[in-house]
Amino acid sequence: MKRKNVQNKNGITISDSIVMSVKRKHANYRKPFSAAIALIGYVSIIMAFLGMFKFHYNSRAVAAAAVSFAVLYLALAVIGRKALWVYAGSAVLFVISAYKKSAKIAMGFKFIYNIIYKDAYHSKIEYYNGLKDKLEVPAVTTLFFFYIWLLAIVIFFFTICRPNPVLPLITTFPVLEIGMYNGIKVPVFWGILCIAFWLALLAMSTIDVGEYSGGQSGFVRKNDLFFPKRHMKLKVTERCGMFIVACVVAIAGCSYATLKLTHYKRSEKLDQKRRDITEAMNDFSFDNLAESLSNLGSAFGFDFEYENYKLGTVDHVRYKNVTDLKLTIKNYSGGAIYLRSNVRSIYKNNEWFKLPASAYNDKIFDDFDTYGIHPQDFSGQFIRLIDPSAVQATVWIKPSTRKSKQIYAPYNTQNFGDIAYNSDLTIAPVEPQNGVSSYMFLQEGTEGIFQALINSQGGGADHREVYSASEIRDPMWSKKILSYCQENNLISYDDFFPVDFDIPADKEYIDQHGDILMTELLHNSYKDFVYNNYLTVPDNPKMNEVREAYKDIISKNDGSLERKIEVLYDIRGKMQQDCTYSLYPRKNPSNRDFVNYFLLENQKGYCTHYATAGVMLAKMAGIPARYATGYVVVQKDIETASKRNADGTIEIDVKDNRSHAWAEVFIDGIGWIPFEFTAGYSSREINTEPTSAVTTTAKTTGATTAVTTRTTASNSSNSNNSTTTKIQTTSDQSNTVTTAGNGGFRHGNGKGFHIPNAVKDIFLVLLSILALIGFVLLRRYLILRIRDRKFNSGKAENKIRSMYSYAEKLLETKKLKSDHGNYKTFAKEIENGFAGIYFKKGNFEKLTDIALRTCFGKGEPTEDELKLCNDTIDSISETIFNRADIWHKFIYKYINVLR
């Protein structure tokens, strides 16, 4: 062979020819392997998704589209570069066609999401309403057609032409995750193939990094040896992908066979732990992050209490039959005991909130502190007036360790100076003893209070009496009452003042009990605050639908006591007739109002649903109401208590299934008392097995506890109404038996707190700041990385061009710029002003000369010249940075990224 000398542009001189030989020829299976992997991914994704749900679509049309797209794009991908223009044209055609059919695609999405929603939540309710059934098949078929088209474009190109897992994962994983996230099982065989495809694609893109990055084939020299570059077709990338697919399938098959042959079965404890974790993961939501983290921590055995007031965010409620409270009761006489821990008043955006702090600036709250009587005392005080025989009991409450941050207290408490008050909401002992709270309270249930009020012939009308402060027997209360009346201009003459009682009161009894008179005065002032703040109902179409559905009931309230009681029982009766108690109501759709969805659509729920709906309906009827949470202990729980002591006390372990939510209603003349709207709950027992209907025993349709009112006489508007009202209570609300898992309100799993909106806002601000910092740091890193690569790799001409451009940017920070375009003149100006300060004298002129020679001449810089240029710009950069103030240093480093 003729000898010749050839010098290429890299400076390598080759003498003679180079001959490469291999021992034997290898068949090239790269394209077949990559095509097989792409087909596995394409088919498995489609079959796995369609296997999870039962969609209504034209299966023949979808199958034909899938086969057609597979053949087309497989052929284009195998052809390679020559067909790229066809590939690009088809992608453009896809975008244009999808845009034209966007309305139909969107409708198809709504149809399939309704199916996914119903399967995921085992519900017959549709997430999107108002869709026409006849449009379902064509709309869903259109959506599937375009998705399969997109799938073919992405999978075949990014598996065969340029292996890259990013876009294939983006287009395939969410389709399967939407089912897996909601607990839908993926077909095992197709699911395994999907995983195999993802792993194979990931391996193909990373085993030989740079193989598909472009460039020309050739050799790399090391001393006297020459090695082929990557693009010489001797690679095994696709072979590795096929090997991974085979391994995944083999491992899955062996595992399945082993489990079947050995009859392996996990322990119940392990299964329970897995169910807990799966449930926590399925319920995880960023919209309800705190509770999701609480549930997840509890599933792994870490207790973290979070009491949630965001409604409808959990799929179901499940109890663990653990003890949350230990009660000791003395002088128990029957009925239910409600232990209140939290109260909320404002319903908005499917969440309960407290009144704003500004609402409690009302003067009445200063009066409560001054005179030592608060709204939490009202019911206990007035029960003494309407039922002097009410039994006073004592309860000691000891929360478990995970409930130790919460304070629980009964209603109708008696204050002997050892109670602290939280506005008009809850109470707590001043000094708990060893974590135990104790209270004295009057045992009078809501039904008993209503009956006593009606028996007292109050009729809801005011009863005005005139009292004299000097006639009050107790000097302390006489002085307090006189002071209050003088401060509020209630004195008519001397020390006489009128008092409006909502129920008749014996004057002699009142004179002997000045605290009750003081309570009545404060109660009369507090009523204005109650009616101004506790009747708020959102004004929106969804609430108006609820109001319309219950208008026959809520319109009955004429302000009288009898009507208020009747309306409350009628609301409860209709709710229990229309709705079913269930611990598995499924999540509330995010586009639905919680109350509207429960009452008019889903009609399944537990105590949270009943209490929330009951409170809002009571408010619509003009009855002030609030939402309360805590625990309820019914008579049957106490009767079956395991421990009865010699001193007459009863000890009870209160399980987590007795956590509860209920309504508080404000009754004039009494104050705040609990009212039970939840189906199956009574003061006697809890029967919450779902029933299709509830037997009624009185005038109120559907009610288990009803009021029958008969007005026998009516005088003028200024006279008292003579009425006879009978309250009939049915303790057995169904023929079912209470089970251990029944209950309602979900407290969480650890140490209770509620995250205020202000804290949430701060958290979001902090996240935004962290995201901004991350962006700035990432931007800085990328710019420095790119700059370093430009300075140290590539052609010499490009290196010098980049260095000089960087030097110009540095000098621009000192307001130095070559406006006239004469580089030599500019270099002299820089030398005259900054040589010896920012760089060695003469170096900037040398940098300029080297740049001009390299970029506009034929010479190439030496290594020493490149080093000089690099040292010069480093010196300029370092000096400018060191001489700047802190603010400009920050700008140079993180905004302009010049250092």
Order of alpha helices (4+ residues) and beta strands (2+ residues): beta-beta-alpha-alpha-alpha-alpha-alpha-alpha-alpha-beta-beta-alpha-alpha-alpha-beta-beta-beta-beta-alpha-alpha-beta-beta-beta-beta-alpha-beta-alpha-beta-alpha-alpha-alpha-alpha-alpha-beta-alpha-beta-alpha-beta-alpha-beta-beta-beta-beta-beta-beta-alpha-alpha-alpha-alpha-alpha-alpha
